[in-house]
């Protein structure tokens, strides 16, 4: 009941205050969005570096496995030749 008596209350801020409200809200929103974009970009770069590190380790492991396969194949051929 008490709230009902204020429902016709109207505060006129004027055109400049309304413009400033929208303008600064837009700036703040843009700043927040830009900040999130920058953070997401940095996170993506970090993930990319991690993926590149894993890729390098896997490539090194693959080279080691290939060398081991070559060594075992050489030993197998030597055993066959001596038999």
C-alpha positions in Angstrom: 0.0 0.0 0.0 2.8 2.4 0.9 4.7 1.7 -2.4 1.5 2.3 -4.4 1.5 6.0 -3.4 4.8 6.5 -5.1 4.0 4.8 -8.4 3.4 8.2 -10.2 6.7 9.6 -9.0 8.7 10.7 -12.1 12.2 12.1 -12.0 13.3 13.9 -15.1 17.1 13.7 -15.5 17.2 15.8 -18.6 18.6 15.0 -22.0 22.2 15.4 -21.1 22.0 13.1 -18.1 20.2 10.5 -20.1 22.8 10.8 -22.9 25.7 10.5 -20.3 24.1 7.5 -18.7 23.9 5.6 -22.0 27.3 6.9 -23.2 29.2 6.0 -20.1 27.4 2.6 -19.7 28.5 2.0 -23.3 32.1 2.9 -22.5 32.1 0.7 -19.4 30.5 -2.2 -21.2 33.0 -1.8 -24.1 35.9 -1.7 -21.6 34.7 -4.8 -19.8 34.2 -6.7 -23.1 37.6 -5.6 -24.4 39.1 -6.7 -21.1 37.5 -10.1 -21.5 38.6 -10.4 -25.1 42.2 -9.6 -24.1 42.1 -12.1 -21.3 40.7 -14.8 -23.6 43.4 -14.0 -26.2 46.1 -14.4 -23.6 44.5 -17.7 -22.4 44.5 -18.9 -26.0 48.1 -18.0 -26.4 49.0 -19.8 -23.2 47.1 -22.9 -24.4 48.9 -22.7 -27.8 52.3 -22.6 -26.0 51.3 -25.7 -24.0 50.1 -27.5 -27.1 53.4 -26.6 -28.9 55.4 -27.9 -25.9 53.4 -31.2 -25.9 53.9 -31.5 -29.7 57.7 -31.0 -29.4 57.9 -33.6 -26.6 55.8 -36.1 -28.7 58.0 -35.4 -31.8 61.1 -36.1 -29.7 59.6 -39.3 -28.3 58.6 -40.4 -31.8 62.2 -39.9 -33.0 63.5 -42.0 -30.0 61.0 -44.8 -30.8 62.0 -44.7 -34.5 65.7 -45.0 -33.5 64.8 -47.9 -31.2 62.9 -49.6 -33.9 65.8 -49.2 -36.3 68.2 -50.6 -33.7 66.0 -53.6 -33.0 65.5 -54.2 -36.8 69.3 -54.1 -37.2 69.8 -56.6 -34.3 67.2 -58.9 -35.9 68.9 -58.7 -39.2 72.2 -59.5 -37.5 70.7 -62.5 -35.7 69.2 -63.8 -39.0 72.5 -63.4 -40.8 74.5 -65.2 -38.1 72.0 -68.1 -38.0 
